[in-house]
Amino acid sequence: MKQIPPLHVPTKLIILVLLAGFTPQARSQAKTTISGWLRAGTEYVYNNRFRENFYRAKVQFNVKVDKNLEAQIDIRGESDTHEMELREAFFTVDLGKAEGLDFGQNEKQFGIEFQKPKEKLLTAERTLIYRYLEPFGFVGRDVNFRYYRKARSEVRRGGIALGLGYSEDHNVTAVGHSTRLRALGSFALGASGLVQLDKIAGGSQTVWALAGEILRDTEKHHVEIEAMIGQDPFESEFEKSFGDGKNVFFLGGKFLYGHYFTKSRLEPVLVSSLLVPDLAAFDINTIEFLVGLNYYAASALRIGLNSDLLLTTSTQNQDERTYAGSNVILQVQLSW
C-alpha cells in the first residue's frame, strides 16, 4: 500500500492566504481567533550516539463565519523538515444542542487519544499503540464527513460520532465512536469501530478494528484503560501476495494514570502498554513502560520529562527483549 506524505505548502503561499483572510472586508464578516502551541526540547533514542534537539509549532485559526458556521485551519511546522504543513482544514455546521457536521481534512476519531488535541495529552508523544496504528491509516487525518452528537453531563450521558473519509492513498474509511458518561460510577465507557476499504496491488481488501475504553478525567485524576483488536493491512496484503492468503490480526492494550498535585504543580504520569502484532505469534510482542513528570510553571506553560521504555521480542529469540525504539524526551510546551 502506497503511503503518500502530508501536503507541504510553501511558506509564502500560506502567508498570502492568511493575509487575505484579514482584509477589512473579511474581518467585518467573520470573527477569527488564534490558538496553538510551541514546543522545544531534546530527545535521546536508545542506541543513538547523540541526542536530537527539536522545536515544533502549531497555529490554528478558528473562523466564526456566522451563528451556525465555523471554519478551522491548522498549520504545523517542525525542525525535522523546516517546512510548514497544512495539517487540517475543515468547516463545521452547528445543528444546535451540541450536534454538528464536519467536512474537510480532519482527524479520524478512533480511540481515546484522537478524541483530544495533541497538546492535551499527558505524554510528550502518542503512546505505542497509536504510533503503531497511524501507518495503517486507522488514525490520523483524511478528507472526511462526520456527524457528531456530544455527551453533556447536564443534558445527556451518551455521545456519538460517525465519519466517512477518503485518504490520499485512495482508501475509504468509516469510523464510529460512542461515549457514555458515568457508566461505571465516575468512569465513562467508550467504544470505537472502523472499517477500511484498502487499495492494494491488483485490487482491494477490507480491514477492520475495534476498541473499548474506560476513562476518568477530573481536575486531579486522569485514568485511561483501552483494549484494541483489528486486522493489519500491510501484513495481510503480504500474506495474500506471497504467503498462504491468511489475514493477520493484532491486539493491543493500554493503561494510563496521571495525578496532579495542586500545591507543587507536579503531575506524574504512568503508562503500561502491550502490543501483539500477530495473534498467531503471541510470544512476539512489545511491552511499553512510560514514566513521565509534568510541571506546570503556569496554566499555559508545561515542562515535561518522559522516559519511554520499549521491550520487544523477535522471531529469532522470544526469551530476550531488545530496547529498540526506547527514548527519553525533555520538552517545554507553551499553549495559547
Buried (B, 14 or more C-beta within 10 A) or exposed (E): BEEEEBEEBEEEEBEEBBEEBEEEEEEEEBEBEEBBBBBBBEBBBBEEEEBBEBBBBBBBBBBEBEEEEBBBBBBBBBEEEEEBBBBBBBBBEBEEEBBBEBEBBBBBBBBBBBBEBBBEBBBBBBBBBBBBBBEBBBBBBBBBBBBBBBBEEEEBBBBBBBBBBBBBEEBBBBBBBBBBBEBEEEBBBBEBBBBBBBBBEEEEBEBBBEBBBBBBBEEEEBBBBBBBBBBBBBBBBEBBEEEEEEBBBBBBBBBBBBEBEEEEBEBBBBBBBBBBBBEEEEEBBBBBBBBBEBBBEEEEEBBBBBBBBBBBBEEEEEEEBBEEBBBBBBBBBBBE
